[in-house]
Amino acid sequence: MLKNGNRPSILGTNVLFLISALLLLTLGAKVQHRELYSGLIITEFIIILLPTLLYIKLGGHSIAEVLRLNSISFLQFIYIIFIVIFAYPIAVFLNYISIMIISRFGQVIPSSVPIPSNYQEFIKSFLVIALSPGICEEAMFRGLIMNSYENMGKKKALVYSAILFGMFHFNSQNLLGPIFLGIIFGIVVFKTDSILSAIIGHTLNNTIALALGYGLNRFGGYNQNFDGVNLAMP
């Protein structure tokens, strides 16, 4: 376990966060506009994951220790599944509150996430929209950022990393849900001492949202972009 003096600095991590945010708003937006799925892959692995790993390595830290690359038990895996299943409706409700508030002052913009219309598209969406953010974003937020902020104590690390996670979506309609889920993911990481917990939770959360959209599209004739709130991706 890393001691406070051996953790990545909060200042350096914040600078990395700002740089990644600027790249997301410029390069990430451009490549996603050109083609969504390939653009998301570039965003997740080149803009988010690669700088995170480079920063840890160049700072002389162990990637395995900073990211908590530890195994989890089967029982912990089952617990995580149930935690996310019960947390998902709460996150949806929190985003619904945001949408209701925003609708009083402006226009609510539908989600741009496409609905899978068949099994092949669902698998593609799972890999790009669920699994990739689950790996890359958790490495950054519940890995590097939360570890850095542990210099201020675990509670502050938990809250601040979750707030930054929510802000990184740059979508006020999808803010409260990701902050809440960020806290949940952070708690399971602290309890299990493993980033795998957050990766599983994040991936499952996004998969639930995709499955709901897929089900509505396939069986309910819902042919618009799924306004499912909690697709936790930038």
C-alpha positions in Angstrom: 0.0 0.0 0.0 1.3 3.4 -0.9 2.0 5.9 1.8 1.0 9.6 1.3 4.5 10.7 0.6 4.8 8.1 -2.2 1.6 9.0 -4.0 1.3 11.0 -7.2 0.9 14.7 -6.4 -2.5 16.3 -6.4 -1.2 19.3 -8.4 0.3 17.1 -11.1 -2.8 15.0 -11.3 -5.0 18.1 -11.6 -2.8 19.4 -14.5 -3.2 16.0 -16.2 -7.0 16.2 -15.7 -7.2 19.7 -17.3 -5.0 18.6 -20.2 -7.2 15.5 -20.8 -10.3 17.6 -20.5 -9.1 20.1 -23.1 -8.1 17.2 -25.4 -11.5 15.7 -24.9 -13.3 18.9 -25.9 -11.1 19.4 -29.0 -9.6 16.3 -30.4 -12.1 13.9 -28.8 -15.1 15.9 -30.0 -13.6 16.0 -33.5 -13.0 12.3 -33.9 -16.3 11.4 -32.3 -18.1 13.7 -34.7 -16.4 12.1 -37.6 -17.3 8.5 -36.5 -18.7 7.9 -33.1 -17.3 4.4 -32.3 -13.8 4.8 -33.5 -13.8 8.3 -32.0 -14.7 6.9 -28.6 -11.9 4.3 -28.8 -9.4 7.1 -29.6 -10.9 9.2 -26.7 -10.8 6.4 -24.1 -7.4 4.8 -24.9 -5.4 7.7 -26.3 -6.8 10.8 -24.5 -7.7 9.1 -21.1 -5.8 5.9 -20.5 -2.5 6.5 -22.2 -1.7 9.8 -20.5 -2.7 8.3 -17.2 -0.3 5.4 -17.5 2.5 7.6 -18.8 2.1 10.1 -16.0 2.3 7.3 -13.4 5.3 5.7 -15.0 7.2 8.9 -15.7 6.5 10.0 -12.1 8.5 7.0 -10.9 5.4 5.2 -9.5 4.2 1.7 -9.9 1.2 1.4 -12.2 0.1 -1.8 -10.3 0.2 0.0 -6.9 -1.3 3.3 -8.0 -4.1 1.6 -9.9 -4.6 -1.1 -7.3 -4.3 -3.9 -9.8 -5.3 -6.6 -7.4 -7.6 -9.6 -7.8 -11.0 -9.8 -6.1 -12.9 -12.8 -4.8 -15.9 -14.4 -6.5 -18.1 -13.3 -3.6 -16.9 -9.7 -4.0 -17.8 -10.0 -7.7 -21.3 -11.0 -6.8 -21.6 -8.2 -4.3 -20.5 -5.6 -6.9 -23.2 -6.9 -9.4 -26.0 -6.4 -6.8 -24.6 -3.0 -5.7 -24.6 -1.7 -9.2 -28.1 -3.1 -10.0 -29.5 -1.3 -6.9 -27.5 1.9 -7.5 -28.5 2.3 -11.1 -32.1 3.4 -10.5 -30.9 5.9 -7.9 -28.4 7.4 -10.4 -31.1 7.5 -13.1 -33.4 9.4 -10.6 -30.6 11.9 -9.8 -30.1 12.6 -13.5 -33.9 12.9 -13.9 -33.8 15.7 -11.2 -31.1 17.5 -13.2 -33.2 17.2 -16.4 -36.3 18.5 -14.7 -34.4 21.5 -13.4 -32.7 22.2 -16.7 -36.0 21.9 -18.6 -37.4 24.9 -16.6 -34.6 27.2 -17.8 -33.7 25.8 -21.3 -33.9 22.9 -23.7 -33.1 19.4 -22.8 -30.8 17.8 -25.4 -31.4 14.1 -26.1 -28.5 11.7 -25.6 -26.4 11.2 -28.7 -25.7 7.6 -27.8 -27.1 5.3 -30.6 -29.4 2.5 -29.7 -28.2 -1.0 -30.8 -30.8 -2.4 -33.2 -29.5 -5.9 -33.4 -27.2 -8.4 -31.6 -24.1 -7.4 -33.6 -24.6 -3.7 -32.8 -25.1 -4.5 -29.1 -21.8 -6.4 -28.9 -20.1 -3.5 -30.6 -21.7 -1.0 -28.3 -20.8 -3.1 -25.3 -17.1 -3.2 -26.2 -16.9 0.6 -27.1 -19.5 2.2 -24.8 -19.5 -0.1 -21.8 -16.1 -1.9 -21.5 -13.7 0.7 -22.8 -14.9 3.5 -20.5 -15.0 0.9 -17.7 -11.3 0.3 -18.1 -10.0 3.6 -19.2 -12.0 6.0 -17.1 -11.7 3.9 -13.9 -7.9 3.9 -14.4 -7.9 7.6 -14.4 -10.5 8.4 -11.7 -10.6 5.6 -9.3 -7.0 4.8 -10.1 -4.8 7.8 -10.4 -7.0 10.7 -9.3 -8.4 8.9 -6.2 -5.0 7.7 -5.2 -3.5 11.2 -5.5 -6.3 12.7 -3.4 -5.7 10.2 -0.7 -3.0 12.6 0.4 -5.9 14.6 1.8 -7.6 11.5 3.3 -9.9 8.8 2.0 -13.2 10.6 2.4 -12.0 13.6 0.4 -10.4 11.4 -2.2 -13.7 9.6 -2.6 -15.8 12.7 -3.0 -13.3 14.8 -5.1 -12.6 12.1 -7.6 -16.3 11.5 -8.0 -17.0 15.2 -8.6 -14.2 15.3 -11.2 -15.7 12.2 -12.8 -19.1 13.9 -13.1 -17.6 17.1 -14.4 -15.6 15.2 -17.0 -18.8 14.3 -18.8 -19.4 18.0 -19.6 -23.1 17.4 -19.6 -25.2 19.0 -16.8 -28.0 16.5 -17.6 -25.6 13.6 -16.8 -23.8 15.1 -13.8 -25.5 14.0 -10.6 -25.8 10.3 -11.7 -22.1 9.9 -12.5 -21.0 11.7 -9.3 -23.2 9.3 -7.3 -21.8 6.3 -9.2 -18.3 7.6 -8.8 -18.8 7.5 -5.0 -20.1 4.0 -5.2 -17.3 2.8 -7.4 -14.8 4.5 -5.1 -16.2 2.8 -2.0 -16.0 -0.7 -3.6 -12.4 0.0 -4.6 -11.5 1.0 -1.1 -13.3 -2.1 0.3 -11.7 -4.5 -2.1 -8.4 -2.7 -2.6 -8.8 -3.4 -6.4 -9.5 -1.3 -9.4 -11.2 -4.4 -10.9 -14.2 -3.6 -8.7 -14.7 -0.2 -10.3 -14.1 -1.6 -13.8 -16.7 -4.3 -13.3 -19.2 -1.8 -11.8 -18.7 0.8 -14.4 -19.0 -1.7 -17.3 -22.1 -3.3 -15.8 -23.7 0.1 -15.3 -23.2 1.1 -18.9 -24.3 -2.4 -20.0 -27.6 -2.0 -18.1 -28.2 1.3 -19.9 -27.4 -0.3 -23.3 -29.6 -3.3 -22.6 -32.5 -1.0 -21.6 -32.1 0.9 -24.9 -31.8 -2.2 -26.9 -34.9 -3.7 -25.3 -36.9 -0.6 -25.9 -35.7 -0.4 -29.5 -36.3 -4.1 -30.3 -39.5 -4.8 -28.4 -41.0 -1.4 -27.8 -40.5 0.3 -31.2 -38.4 3.1 -29.6 -36.4 4.4 -32.5 -34.7 7.5 -31.1 -31.4 7.8 -29.3 -31.7 6.4 -25.9 -31.9 9.2 -23.4 -30.7 6.8 -20.8 -28.9 8.7 -18.3 -25.9 7.0 -16.8 -23.9 6.0 -19.9 -20.8 7.1 -18.0 -18.6 8.2 -20.9 -17.1 11.5 -21.8 
